[in-house]
Amino acid sequence: MSTSTISAREAIGTSVRAGVPVARRAASIDRSAIRRRYRRQYWVRALKADLLHVIAWSSVAASVALFLAFGGLATFTSLASSLTSLGIVSGLVATDLMCLMLLLAARIP
């Protein structure tokens, strides 16, 4: 056959049964596979981010709990000692979050 006798359907590669160009069907299959892959990657990253949030809040809660466990609540008797205790608690929380920031900056997780 010469190129002039090829029909338009044969030229664009249309499947007779599906009526959809072959190139389009292949691209749609590839797109759906790519979508599934990236959706799975998104969920894994979101799960890791949620886990890091839980670890961060747990470590802050642990530092405050350790302060309270070693008699920190007994220091809230006067205004001066309360302000000192709040300074100690905020220092503990800040130190904890700085350590977490250093871990994240080192790209350990």
Secondary structure, DSSP 8 states (H G I E B T S, - for coil): --GGGS-HHHHHTB-TTT-SBHHHHHHHHHHHHHHHHHHHHHHHHHHHHHHHHHHHHHHHHHHHHHHIIIIIGGGTTSHHHHHHHHHHHHHHHHHHHHHHHHHHHTT--
